[in-house]
Amino acid sequence: MTETKESKYIQQHLANERTFLAWVRTSIAVIGIGVLASTMHFNTAERVNGFADRMAIALSLLSLVTGLTILIYSTMNYFRIRKRINTQTYTSSRSLIFFVTSIVVMIFAFLLTYLFFILV
């Protein structure tokens, strides 16, 4: 078996793949939050008000767009890190962490607002 440039850094590449799969699971979970919120809202027998309907739809759409954005950004990040591992110029990425954290906080703020209007 011939040694390739990537075979020198097998552990780093495997860690990069595990990290990518964790981001994929995160994007699925974020999308699931929106699906769960809209499913729970529109399957209830009583209609609360139009604002709650719009909040459920907005939460669902925001979660979908966020999940897809996380998936696309993490795919780009995976390939960028793969290249940096091979060239030994790796630096950690803070932008993905800040982006996901701010969006998840915003989704939970929407969810709390939605729950407040449902319970009041």
C-alpha positions in Angstrom: 0.0 0.0 0.0 1.4 3.3 -1.0 1.4 6.2 1.4 -0.6 9.2 0.2 -0.6 12.7 1.5 -3.9 12.1 3.3 -2.7 8.8 4.9 -0.2 10.8 6.9 -3.1 12.5 8.7 -5.6 9.7 9.1 -6.6 10.6 12.6 -7.2 14.2 11.8 -9.3 13.3 8.7 -11.4 10.8 10.7 -12.0 13.5 13.4 -13.0 16.0 10.6 -15.5 13.4 9.3 -16.9 12.8 12.8 -17.3 16.6 13.3 -19.1 16.9 10.0 -21.5 14.1 10.9 -22.2 15.9 14.2 -23.1 19.0 12.3 -25.4 17.0 10.1 -27.1 15.7 13.2 -27.4 19.2 14.5 -29.0 20.4 11.3 -31.5 17.6 11.4 -32.3 18.4 15.0 -32.9 22.1 14.2 -35.2 21.2 11.4 -37.0 18.8 13.7 -37.7 21.6 16.2 -39.6 23.5 13.5 -41.5 20.4 12.3 -42.4 19.5 15.9 -43.6 23.0 16.7 -45.8 23.3 13.6 -47.1 19.7 13.9 -48.1 20.3 17.6 -49.7 23.6 16.8 -51.8 22.6 13.8 -52.9 19.3 15.3 -54.5 20.8 18.3 -58.3 20.8 18.3 -58.8 24.5 19.2 -57.4 27.5 17.3 -55.8 30.0 19.6 -55.3 33.0 17.3 -53.9 34.1 14.0 -50.7 35.4 15.6 -49.9 32.0 17.0 -50.5 30.4 13.6 -48.1 32.9 12.0 -45.5 32.2 14.8 -45.8 28.5 14.3 -45.2 28.9 10.5 -42.4 31.4 11.1 -40.7 29.0 13.6 -41.0 26.1 11.2 -39.6 28.1 8.2 -36.8 29.6 10.3 -35.8 26.1 11.6 -35.9 24.7 8.0 -33.8 27.5 6.6 -31.4 27.3 9.5 -31.0 23.6 9.3 -30.3 23.7 5.6 -27.8 26.6 6.1 -26.0 24.7 8.8 -25.8 21.7 6.5 -24.4 23.7 3.6 -22.0 25.7 5.7 -20.7 22.6 7.5 -20.1 20.8 4.2 -18.0 23.8 3.0 -16.2 23.8 6.3 -15.5 20.1 6.0 -13.7 20.5 2.7 -11.9 23.6 3.8 -10.6 21.8 6.9 -9.7 18.7 4.8 -7.5 20.9 2.6 -6.0 22.7 5.6 -5.1 19.4 7.3 -3.3 18.2 4.1 -1.4 21.5 3.8 -0.7 21.6 7.6 -2.3 25.1 7.8 -5.3 24.2 10.1 -6.9 26.9 12.2 -10.1 26.4 14.1 -13.3 28.1 12.8 -15.2 30.4 15.1 -17.7 31.7 12.6 -19.7 28.4 12.4 -20.0 28.2 16.2 -21.1 31.8 16.5 -23.6 31.5 13.7 -25.2 28.3 15.0 -25.3 29.6 18.6 -27.0 32.9 17.6 -29.5 31.1 15.3 -30.4 28.5 17.9 -30.9 31.2 20.5 -33.2 33.0 18.1 -35.2 29.9 17.4 -35.7 29.3 21.1 -36.8 32.9 21.5 -39.4 32.3 18.8 -40.4 29.1 20.6 -40.8 30.9 23.9 -42.8 33.7 22.3 -45.0 31.1 20.6 -45.6 29.2 23.9 -46.3 32.4 25.8 -49.1 33.3 23.3 -50.5 29.8 23.4 -50.6 29.6 27.2 -52.0 33.2 27.7 
